[in-house]
Amino acid sequence: MGSKMTTSSTQIYQIFSILKKRNLFFIDSLTTSESLCKPSARLLQLPFAQRDVFIDHFQKPDFIRKQINLLIRIADKHGEAIGIAHPHIITYNILRELLPELQKKVQLVPASKLVHIPS
């Protein structure tokens, strides 16, 4: 959707209205601190969540592993966490490599299990 659009109340209202009608949800990647998504979701009673960790904004294996470990720590502390990654081959390979370890430490669930109506 893009950072710029998430700061436009008119555009967010239009998009969120359609999502609400279709019984969908929204997860904000939080690429800007000026995002209006959470208050808009609250206003429209749209199921919503936001990312906790960007996994691969630097395409370095050690960085990606570090971000995955951060995501695990956040999930342990808060009971849940959302990580967002890009469809890069390096990210895929590291996730595939770490999947057995991830499955021992956390329960992987669909994004729909982590959204709720903001209070």
Secondary structure, 3 states (H helix, E strand, C coil): CCHHHHCCHHHHHHHHHHHHHCCCCEEECCCCCCCCHHHHHHHHCCCEEECCEECCCCCCHHHHHHHHHHHHHHHHHHCCCCEECCCCHHHHHHHHHHHHHHHHHCCCCCHHHCCECCC
